[in-house]
Amino acid sequence: MHTADTDTRKTVLILITLAGATLTASLGISVASVLLPTLTHSFSTTVSNVQWVVLAYLMSVTVSIASAGRLGDLYGARAVLISGLVLFTLASIFSATAPDLPALIFWRTLQGIGGAIMIALPMSIARNYVAADRFGTAMGLLGTTSAAGTALGPSLGGALLAWGDWRIAFWLLACCAALTLVLAFVAIPRTQEAEGASIKKLDLPGTFVLMIALASYAVATSGGVVGIPVPTGVLIAGSLAATLLFVLIETRVAFPLVPMSLLRDKRSSAGFLMNTLISAIMMSTLVVGPFFLAFSLKLSVVLVGLVMAVGPTVAALSGVPAGRLIDRFGPQRVMAIGIVQIIFALLCLAYLPRYFGVGGYVAALCILTPAFQMFLTANNTAVLADAAQDQRGRLSGLLGLSRNIGLMSGASAMSSLFVFVLGTGDAAQARAEDVAHAFSMTFVAAAGLALVTLILAIYSFAMRVDQSAAPVAEGN
């Protein structure tokens, strides 16, 4: 007999499956990052070469994520998610058995395509099966598992290295993806959403040009390809040219990958832009924080790692509560509160550690990280809540894309700002006072970006009020 309890159990199983996909994709980057020193010894190569084990995955996710969402709309989110899990599982197995570094980088690139699908589609699938009054909680759960994957990766990778060699980490990823694959077959119902799908509805020219634009930008922000002397300025110019060509293509094709009407919608475009800005701010804590902790507060490598783990740990604990707040008070209010808290916390991070040391740094992170979760969960909910079913995969992919662009931009721009204020690229040789000053100025600038985000949020809220009031005015 069909009961409400049965529906609840099915929804919970679906959410567990989606959380597993999100967790596995997050582990895909965080586990690999701790393997790099070991890989340099295993393959007798340099750090510059081995870093592409991480960068290949990141770039592949960034380049593929928008297309992954579109494929979900066309061919069914369930079928595409299962395909992504299969690809991730196989790529993990081949990574674990890679005979040399080029082979490992190649399989990591394919693994990133699977990871892009596993990041893009869970939000879309959750919107299809979770009741509207519980959707915020579902978004919070996915945010929690993403943060948990980021937090668990380094410690889990370290434990695996202590127990065996680096290949065990990729066998673990293969097992996680395979288990999630089984759950996906069992838990996610078959639907007719892919009916009428055709290869003709795929925007192949637009997809190809967008990949070129994103790949050029990703390589530029990551410092270029080792062994290929292409100036960063040339890469940025190429990315801009490809972006302009992409916009031209999207205005002319019958089934665009990113309809310009979607970007002209002020609410959606504001959501993507805010996502990019906040993601850039988030990245600043990861790329600038360690320099301050190591060269100003003089912490050991172990202590730097422990302090840096506070952020992802708090994020993992605050995702679901943030979602519940959204279900109760609405995404707009929670988003505004989250951004205001981000501004306050960034100013705390800029100055408290200079007076209270590690305690001030940890206190600021404990204020900042839940605010990030409040914003991201609320923004994802606001963008997807009213979306048509055939647009949800595309919107989920664009949310993921805007986040990755923000992370790449933040890694480049915030570290460059820190170096500019510091006056030298070698923080180890700088005075502790100069490192502290550069750290403070970087996060004051980050607070300024958060203020811009708050203005965008207020603008977005005003657009929602105007659009909801328009039918009433016409009726009068």
Secondary structure, DSSP 8 states (H G I E B T S, - for coil): ---HHHHHHHHHHHHHHHHHHHHHHHHHHHHHHTTHHHHHHHTT--HHHHTHHHHHHHHHHHHHHHHHHHHHHHH-HHHHHHHHHHHHHHHHHHHHT-SSHHHHHHHHHHHHHHHHHHHHHHHHHHHHHS-GGGHHHHHHHHHHHHHHHHHHHHHHHHHHHHHS-THHHHHHHHHHHHHHHHHHHHHS---STTTT--GGGS-HHHHHHHHHHHHHHHHHHTT--TT----HHHHHHHHHHHHHHHHHHHTTSSS-SS-HHHHHSHHHHHHHHHHHHHHHHHHHHHHTHHHHHHHTS---HHHHHHHHTHHHHHHHHHHHHHHHHHHHH-HHHHHHHHHHHHHHHHHHHHHHHHHHHHHHHHHHHHHHHHHHHHHHHHHHHHHHHT--GGGHHHHHHHHHHHHHHHHHHHHHHHHHHHHHHHTSS-GGGS-HHHHHHHHHHHHHHHHHHHHHHHHHHHHHHHHHHHHHHHHHHHH-
